[in-house]
Amino acid sequence: MNKIVIAMSVLGAVAFAGSASAEKLKATLDAKSEVPATTSSGTGTADLDYDAASKKLSWKVTYSGLSGPATAAHFHGPAEPGKNAGVAIPIPGAATSPAEGSATLTDAQAADLLGGKLYVNIHTAANPGGEIRGQVTK
């Protein structure tokens, strides 16, 4: 009987720990957030799940209204809103919306993600530096 109680306690603790490490994050993408701002009427969202135990970031990026097809998309950072930074994590398959994927983050990338220092940027031929952008927030 004691072995069953202990096993159930351990399983409950593992299940609780697994769910406690998951973070839901989001980015709202628009032209005014670009640096410098663009005149695009494009908009988008990025819905993100981050599992701290495995350091796995999963995303679904949806956008519309761009000046043309997306040529690339990335997470950039580290940078606060209003600042630019280099590519931190590529978003493959962003030529079509929605773009879904995942990546395993480094410790530094995980700290930047949870610290609000990553942003999502969608690039087009007319706006190669980025057409719409959104800061990742909790």
Secondary structure, DSSP 8 states (H G I E B T S, - for coil): -HHHHHHHHHHHHHHHHHHHTEEEEEEEEEGGGSSS------EEEEEEEEETTTTEEEEEEEEE--SS-EEEEEEE-S--TT----EEEE-TTTTSSSEEEEEE--HHHHHHHHTT--EEEEEESS-TT-SEEEE-B-
